[in-house]
Amino acid sequence: MNLRTIFKVQGIILAINGLAGIFAGTAFFSAAGWEVTADMLTLGQIFGLTLLIIGIWAWRIPDTLGDSAKSMGMLYALGGALWTLMIIYHVATGAAGGPTAYVNLVITAVFAVLFYMYSKD
């Protein structure tokens, strides 16, 4: 495994989550134990589009940055660590749960560690 592969896989997962937020918001959010409202679906589409955009960036970063991708990898590690902490907080306080929260918690934590490991000098 290398940093380029980690970026590409992260890009795919972000895109899948983004598309789920855009096109399958009810299923995606109800799996987290949330009551889905029209406002939540609208916000979920915005959130989903943001994830899709970041996924596209992740896919392209290794191709556009070349050797500088390690620096961006550290930023992705930091972002992954922050997302992991936020998901842990939401699970611990009961604000989120179910498959959506737990699967994203594991995936986000694993990517944070991988980005860190493969980006350090």
Salt bridges, closest charged atoms under 4 A:
ASP63 OD1 - ARG4 NH2 2.99
ASP63 OD2 - LYS8 NZ 2.95
ASP63 OD2 - ARG60 NH1 3.34
